[in-house]
Amino acid sequence: MTTVLPLVVGVDGSPGSLTAVDWAVGEAARHGAPLRLVHGTHDAHHARVTRPADPASPARHEPADRIVAPAAERARRRNPTVEVSTDIVPADPVEALLAAGDHAFILVTGARGLGEAAGLLLGPVGPAVAARARCPVIVVRGDPAGLAGRHDRILLGAGEPADGGEAARFAFREAEVRGCELDAVRAWRRPAHDGGGHRRPGGAPGRPHEEEARARLAELLGPASAEHPGVRVRRTAVEGPARKVLVQRSAAADLVVIGAHRRPGALGPRLGRVAHALLHHAEAPVAVIPHAP
């Protein structure tokens, strides 16, 4: 008998984490996966500081079970057929989710956590988890239409064929299970200088670069397309910076899928500029898919 890995959601009682729970219930139901709600805290009994609605009121400490229990009940009400479990982990939230991700189908976080400054577009947990997790990470954000899945479209930011295969396969699986279209986009730029180091004129032809982008897109999509022949695919090569192209097109998508292009940083791995831009500005949930070694 095959064991189905759970879909893990980080919860902390914030509105962002509850939105992530709502979205994850639908994702778990689509894939027939159980849902595991994880709350990471350094104290397993009295966990986090809860900010009251009135800023003038003093902050209060709430037991961790008062955070996970309502989230679990919310998930069960949303879809009683989804199996829901909870786990309070005595560890930093990022470390708790990373450990849970080693035995997860997908990790899901909200776009902003409890106690984070209102001016921040994205809290530290989502990017930190996406930069280090071994499984796909989805940061739930975006407009109501994208969160509700009303566009019937998955957007794939197509990377290099050598390391973008996992993201392509994930995007095809999502499009198939949702019965929707896959919008596969490869951004391209015409070089600012020619082979001799001279600056190209503004109107220099870009057709060879566009054709190369289309060829790499076809190469990337080939294996996943063969595995999922029923998925409708729209292949597009677009001139412009990838991060701007994908943020703009995310407004018509229910999920954006990209590869996790990680780079070393002083405090550990960091995501590249495209992922950074999408996690902060996309109009739909963003899935960051690690490259299989």
N, C-alpha and C positions, 0 to 999 in steps of 0.2 A: 504493500500500500504506500502510495506516494504522500509524503508529508508536505502540506502547503505552508510555506513560510508566511508569517504575519506581515501585515502592513503596519508599521510603527509610527505613531504620532506623538510628538512632543507636546505636552500640555503644561500650562502654568497658571491657568485661570484668566489669562488676558483675552480680550476680544479677538485678537489675532489668532490665538491658539484654538479658540472655539470655532472660528471660521475654518481653520485647518481641519478640525474634527469633522465638521459638516461635510467638507469636500472629500475627506478621506473615506467616509462611510460609503459614498457613491463609488469611489475607486475600488474599495474592498469588495463591494457587491458585484461590480463588473467582472472582477477577476476571481471571484469565489474564494477570497482570502479572508482569514480572521483579522480582526483589528486589535492592536495592542496599544494602549495609552500609557506613555511613560512620563513620569515626572521626576526630574533629577533635582536633588537637594542635598545639602551638606548635613541636614538634620532630618531624619526620617519621620519625625513626629511634628515638629514645628518648623515649617519649611521656609516659606517666603514671606516677604513683607508685602501686604496688599495695600495698594493706594486707594483711599476712599474717594468717592465721587466729589466730595467737598474738599478742596486742597487745604482748607483751614483746619480740617479735622486731623487728629493724629493718626499716623499709620498704625495698623494693627497686624499682629502675627496670626496666621491661620494654620491649623493642622493640615498636613499635606493631603490627608484623605478627604478634606473638604474641597480640595481642588480636583482630584481625579474622579471622585464619586459622581458629582454633577455632570462632568464631561462624559463619563460612561453612560449615565442615564440619558443624556442628550443623544448620544450615538444610538442607543437602543430604541429610543422613540423614533428616531429618524428612519431606521430600517431594522425592524425586529429580526430579520433573517440573518443579519451579520453577527457573527460570534465576537463578543467584546470582552477583553480582559484588561486589567490595569496593573501597573507596577510602579512602586515608589522606590527610587534608587538613591542611596546615600552617596551621591557624587555630584560633581559639577554638571549642569545640564548638557553641555556639549559632550563631555566624556560619557555621560549616561546614554545619550543617543548614539554615539559612535559605537559603544559596546553593544547596544541593542541592534544596531545596523549590521553587525556581523552575522546575525541570524534573522534577517529581515528581507522581505521581498522589495520593499521601498521604505525609505524614511521620509516623513512629512513634517514640516514645521510651518508655523505662521510667519507672516512678514514682519511682525513687531511683537516683542514679548512684554511681559509685565514689568512695569517700572522703568521702561526705556523712555528717553526724552521724546516729547511729542514732535519735536522737529526732525527726528530721525526717520528716514524712509524705510530703513531696514535695521533690525536689531542685530547683535553680534552672533546669535546662535545659528541662524540659517546659513550665512556665508561660511562660518567656521566649520559647520558640519559638512556642507557641500564640498569644501576644500579638502576634506580628509576622509570622508566615508568610502567604504569599499562597495557599497550598493548605491543604486540610484537615489537621489535626494530631490524632493519636490518642495519648493517654497511656494506656499499658497498666497497669492496676491492677485490684484487685477480688478476689473470692473464687474458689476453684477452679471452681465451677459456672459463673460468669459468664465466666471466662477460657476454659473449655472449650466455651462455647456451648450449654449444656444447657437453657437456659430457652426457647429458640426465640422470643425476643421482643426487638425493638429499641425503646428508649424515646426518644421525641422530646420535648424540652422546647420547646414551641411558643412562639415569640416573636411580635413584631408582624408582620402580613402585609406591611408595607412593606419590611422588611429580613430576614425569616426564610425567604424562599423557597429560598435555597441550602441551608440546613440541612434543610428539609423534603424537597427533592429528594434530598439525600444519604441521608437516613433511608429514603426509599422505595426507592432503589436497593439499599441494604444489605438491607432486608427482602426484596426481590424475589430477589436473588442467593442469599440464605440460605433462601428459601422459608418464612419465618417471619412472625409477626404484628408489626404496628407499633402500639405503644402511644403515641398522641399525647396529650400532657397540657398543658393550659393552666391555670396557677394564677391565682387571682383573690383579691382582698381587698375587703371592704366598707369604705368610707371611715369614718374615725374621727369625722369632722365632717360636718354637713349643709351645704347651700348657704349658710346664713346664718352659718356659723362656729361653730355650737353642736355640742357633742359628742353623738354618737348614742348611744342606749342600747345596752347589750350585746346585746340580742335583736332589734335592728333588722333588718327583712327584707333578705335579700341576693339575692333572686331576680332583680331587674333586672341586678345585676352578674354573676351566674352566666350569665344569658342573653346578656349582652354578650360574655362570655368564650367561650361556645359559638359565637357568631356569628363572632368573630375567628378562632377555631380552624378553622371551616368555610372561611372566606375564605383562610386560609393554606394549607390542605391541598388546596384545589380544583385548582390547576394540576398539582401533583405527582401527585395521585390520578388525574387524567385521563391522565397519561403512563404510569402503572403501575396499570392497572385490576385486575390480578390480585392485588394486595397486600391482605391482610386488615388492616383498620384498626379499632382501638378508640379512639374519641374521648372524652376525659374532661376535664371542667372541675372543678378541685379548689380548695376554699377553703384558703388558707394561703400562707406565703412560698414562692416558687418554689424557692429553694435547698433548703429542708427537704423539700418535697414530692418533688422529683426525687431527692434523696439517698435518701429512704426507698424510693421505687419502684425505684431502681437495683438493689436486692437481688434483683429478679425479672427482670433484663434481662441480655442478653449484650453490649449496647453502648448507651451513652447518647449522644445527638446533640443538640448545642446550637449556636446561633449565637455567633460571636465578637463580643460587645459590648465594644468596646475603648474605653478612655478615656485621655487623656494623663497621663503621669506624669513625675516629675523625671528618670528614667533611661530614658524611652521609653514606648511604649504599654503599658497594663496591661489585664488582663481584668476584667470586672465581677464582682460578688459571687457571682452564680449559678455562673459558671464556676469561680471560685476555690474555692467550697465543694465542687463536684463533683470537681475535680482533687485535692482533699485527702481527701475522705470517701466517694466513690462506691464501690459494691461491684461495679463493672463497668468495663471500659475506657471512656474518655470521648473522644468526637470533637468537636473545636471547629472549626466551619466558618466561614470568613471570608465576609463579605458582598460579593457582586460589585458593583463600582462601576457 
